[in-house]
Amino acid sequence: MNDTERTFSPGLKGVVAGETALAKVDGENGRLQYRGYPIGELVERGSFARVAELLWTGEWVGDAHLACAAPLDEAIEVLRRLPRSVSAMDALRTAVSTWGAVTGSLWPPTVEQARALTSFAPSALAAFARLRDGLDPIEPDPSLGLAEGFLYQLRGERPEPAAARALDAYFIVGAEHGFNASTFAARVIISTHSDIASAVAGAIGALKGPWHGGAPAEVVDQLHQMGSVDQAEAWIRATLQRGERLMGFGHRVYRAYDPRAAALRSVAESQAGVTDWLDKAVAVEEIALRVLAEFKPDYPIKTNVEYYAAAVLQGVGLAPNLFPATFALARHAGWTAHCLEQAEANVLIRPDVRYVGPAERSLPA
Ligand code: ACO
């Protein structure tokens, strides 16, 4: 068969490129499950530590605990030497790369490596954020869970329980989402028998692109720009009339309400301490959905996870320039789980490409 007769799908759109038992993403019906458990139940009754264990091992461990690990001295040294202007995603990718070099993690990936890397990353990011502000990094408190520990290492004080719970919920909904670009990148890398740190560093590189992981900071920006709730409708209409997009709405896969947005919204609503931001977000969401339905009556554009992610991240007091890297902390669970799954039945991921260059010819004389 020649190249032109073979199936070609730009961007691998619609191509099934693997099998997974980790997450089922049902976009038509707005459902998401990790190993069969609905995301809403996992958020309501789980914790990030339990969810991460579930992804890595398939077991529901009721008393699972995952604390931030002390960042390696070498990683702190490297972070200290980075220019202060560097983005948090660049810093996190560099720290993960240093972790790989120092620990010498080798193929095949193990659950222990997955745990170690997932608990290293928040400490590294918190250390970077403090160094950037001219402050010393803080040692982790092993009694705290990952989300709470991350906030503690950023600020040096234990967060309000409401803030810790809201960020933990965010970590749960961000943990895994099928064959997105960064996860696929991780699987490609691990499929070559490379190590887990290289796979996760590559995944962070993919997530860094604004087409993948950049929306929550822009949601915050838009909510600021529109002013008060009374002014929101006029701002939204003007934005859509200019042909611009409302951030935090619409999704390539979900045609129904994004179940992660629903789960985060209910956590945020039940937590005191994030309510100021939430009140505005809820009021603006109703207006935005009504106006979007009017503008695009034939194309359902619903709230996506980034909308309530923004409300939670802003609510717990994170700087918007840390949003994408904080998402990456949560996704470490999924990336590393995919590394384990890929390694279990490994096939080198190496698709073909259609050649469209010149036919064979001789070099100019
Ligand atoms: N605001 C206004 N119009 C929109 C929006 C939006 N948020 N989303 C889609 N549309 C419109 C488009 O302008 C387009 O209109 P047109 O046909 O008149 O040109 C139509 O709907 C279809 O747009 P597509 O980009 O083809 O639709 P798709 O469903 O693939 O879009 C996407 C998905 C890219 C996420 C889009 O909804 C968007 O840009 N949203 C805003 C950015 C955002 O919130 N991103 C985070 C996504 S969630 C995540 O990544 C985890």
Residues whose N, C-alpha, C, O or C-beta is under 5 A from the ligand:
A	BS01	ACO	H212 A215 E244 R245 L246 M247 G248 F249 G250 H251 R252 I301 N304 E306
